[in-house]
Amino acid sequence: MRRLEAMEARPYPIILTSDFSGLKVAINEATCPSAIMIITDTHVGPLYLATVKEELGEGIPVYDYAFKAGETSKHLGTITEIYNALLAVHMDRSGLIIALGGGVVGDIAGFVASSYMRGIPFIQIPTTIVAQNDSSMGGKVGVDYLDHKNMVGAFYNPKLVYTNIRTLGTLPEREFISGLAEVLKHALIKNKAFYDYLLKEKDKILQQDDRSLIEMTYTSCKAKCEVVEEDAKELGLRKILNFGHTIGHALETESHFNLLHGECVAYGMVMSAYISYRRGYIEASHLKDVESLCRAYKLLAPFGEYDSHSLLQHILYDKKKAYGKIAFILLQAIGQACIKNDVTQEEIEEAILYVRKTCQ
């Protein structure tokens, strides 16, 4: 087991382990709830809900709510349904919400917690690579609105993140591979040594070796926490965590979510690296390093015939836009990112063409 402290405005522990045996103790150290509502989805619930309930034991009421798995449930209608479920069991501010699942579950449960009765405690039990290495930390919660991803939300930290890396064993291979894009992102923007580690330990990570996964997750979480500690509300440095996401989110929307989040982020990272190369920020070899790392983890499948104009329109609605400009994250080296507000439409179109040609 490894433990990391996220030292933000409201610190919370991140526990990395390979079972649920320490969950009850960890919750009692973080908060003392009068009742618990476990929010999960129809995929994760059948796999882990009973086990988590058993670990929590008796003593206080434990309720659960499962919504239909998938990004299509990430809207205000689902939030309303959960509010109704909480009201039905008379949940008050002394209660606790547990997010049991991947990034969508964490986003929904966290937003419910941030807004129900103006805020009640919640904890994250992430069960996917993306959630364990990225979305469960940092306090970003929210839902999609109309065709715009993560448009409605809040910054609201959990009391605890409890990660059982064995839950990755029930992920479909495509989802496991997709989620690794967020791990690669942390190496590319923050930690060259981590980049080298990921190349060296590739086979063990892909085979889901416990020790390698825990070390990978610890280093990845540490990289994100260091950024968030400096900029909790994404006013400056934290924007580098969006590397690959501006184009990635647009592609995710344009594909009608047929492409997974990490698959889109991988394309977005290569596009951003290409723009960095064309601007002279990095060498051609660095661009190839980004591509090689993604391919080493089985990302960058053949790129579909997505309309460049539509992608650009989605980018224009990016929620990270401020003063009419979109903050684009580019690379200055492997392990070093920079924030630029002057990326042009022509540069984006050229990057899309590059990925379309490279990923065939």
HUHU-V254331 format. One record per helix or strand of 3 or more residues. SS is the DSSP state (@ for helix, = for strand). FROM is the first residue (numbers start at 0). LEN is the number of residues. If there is no record, write none. Layout:
# HUHU-V254331
ss:from:len
SS:FROM:LEN
SS:FROM:LEN
This chain:
# HUHU-V254331
ss:from:len
=:1:5
=:11:6
@:22:8
=:34:7
@:44:12
=:60:7
@:70:3
@:75:13
=:95:6
@:102:16
=:120:6
@:128:7
=:139:6
=:147:8
=:159:5
@:164:6
@:172:18
@:191:9
@:201:5
@:209:21
@:236:6
@:244:10
@:260:18
@:283:13
@:307:9
=:327:6
=:335:5
@:344:14
